[in-house]
């Protein structure tokens, strides 16, 4: 079971990460809050993952609220 997903507006940069919250953000947030270092994960080849940084920023913000 995961912690509650942040109630963020789709397509907005809520954390000033230069990235917007989207489905990629949710995946990186889930990984990072589960203990996987999502900063070390990259898309294959020349792929992109818009929103990835926003999910990591949200996970870090969530962690700071928990402590």
N, C-alpha and C positions, 0 to 999 in steps of 0.2 A: 504494500500500500504506500502511496506517495503522500507527501504533505499536500495541503490544499494548493491548487494552482493559483498563482497571483491573478487577481482581477484587473488585468491591464487592457487598455484599448488596442485592438488590432491595428497595426500600421503606425503606431506612435512610438516615439523614442522617449520612454518614460524615465530612463536613467542617464541620458546624455552620453550614451555609448556610441552614437553615430549610426546606430542600427535600430530597426523597428521591430516591435513584437509581432511575431507570426508563428507559423507551425514549426519552423526551424528553432525558434526561440524556446518553444515548449520542450522540444527534444533536448536541447542543450541544458535547459533548466532541470529537466528530469534527471539527466545524467549527473549533472553537477551536485544536485541535492541528494543523490543516491551514493555519493562518494567517488564517482568517476571524475577525473580531472578533464573536463570538457575543453579546457584550453589546449590540451595536447592532441585533440582530435581534429583532423582536417578532412575536407572533402577529397574524394579521389581525383587524381590527375589535375585537370584544369577546371574542375567543378567549383561551384560556388555554394555558399550556404548563407544567404542574406538573413539577418536576424539572429545568427548564432551568438554574437557578442552580447546582444540584448538579453538573451536567456542566461548567460553567465553572470551578467551584471545583476539580474533579478535574483539569481541563486545566492550571490554574495550578499545582497541586501536582505534577503530572507534569513540568511545565517546570522547576520548582525542583529536582527530583531529577536532571534531565538536565544541569544546569549545575554 
